[in-house]
Amino acid sequence: MGKPNDLVQGTLDLLILKTISLDPKHGWAIAKRIQQISKEVLQVQQGSLYPALYRLEQQGWIKAKWAESENGRQTKFYSLTAAGRKQLEHETENWKRLSGAVNLVIEEV
């Protein structure tokens, strides 16, 4: 049986894109924000987060820029590209369609 903090396969990209859609964030801040917004239900582990960030950057959906973090360290801050904004819209529509279909099954069965 899955744990409450397990992510549905494929949703991590959507969560990352949405989290950085308003302002750039570094990796730890992305994970922390997802955890806070989900009221501690979703926890993104570093072993999942950083490969996802790398993959999204390779796809051209996010870009990384080195800058100083709030604790004075140099770190990568991630932000959406124009292609990333389009992908966020696409991923959001797919999620709405999928979650709506799951809800239909749950309500009917």
Secondary structure as GFF3:
##gff-version 3
##sequence-region A 1 109
A	DSSP	alpha_helix	11	19	.	.	.	ID=ss1
A	DSSP	beta_strand	25	26	.	.	.	ID=ss2
A	DSSP	alpha_helix	27	37	.	.	.	ID=ss3
A	DSSP	alpha_helix	46	58	.	.	.	ID=ss4
A	DSSP	beta_strand	62	68	.	.	.	ID=ss5
A	DSSP	beta_strand	74	80	.	.	.	ID=ss6
A	DSSP	alpha_helix	82	108	.	.	.	ID=ss7
###
